[in-house]
């Protein structure tokens, strides 16, 4: 994968925007509401699958080495014990797959962006909910049912996630032609 200067700048930008999205959050428990998923979905759609996924790998790496880029302004290895970390792990395949969906369909329709954002959101939940259940039940010994995990880790977030899917789709739909047509950047 050969990356241009423009690619490197955009990858770094989306890594930074994901960190900023962590600070734009409502700290509810056990998982905060943040703007990160909006940025993650757009990273794949705008940068493409590989660069979008790479932007999220960099974000996770920066947090794991100790930079305070995760929700709540924390970083370092202790994040692995937070119920919400599985959702962050899901950022990588979510960005990659949102990019893949956009790349697969050549027509520039808003529907492909909505489909890509829905796929990415589903992937984040598929990584986040089992991790959350493991941490809450096996590590913290909360003994919560899957229904309770689903309610507290998914259902309360669905209205906001649907809005974020629509916003990320509309923004990406408008921005991608501008980025592709601007060769100099």
Secondary structure, DSSP 8 states (H G I E B T S, - for coil): ----HHHHHHHHHHHHHHHHHHHSEE--SSS-EESHHHHHHHHHHHH-HHHHHHHHHHHHHHHHTT-S-BTTTB-SGGGGGSTTHHHHHHHHHHHHHHHHHHHH--S--HHHHHHHHHHHHHHHHHHHHHHHHIIIIIIS-----HHHHHIIIIIHHHHHHHHHHHHHHHHHHHHHHHHHH-S--
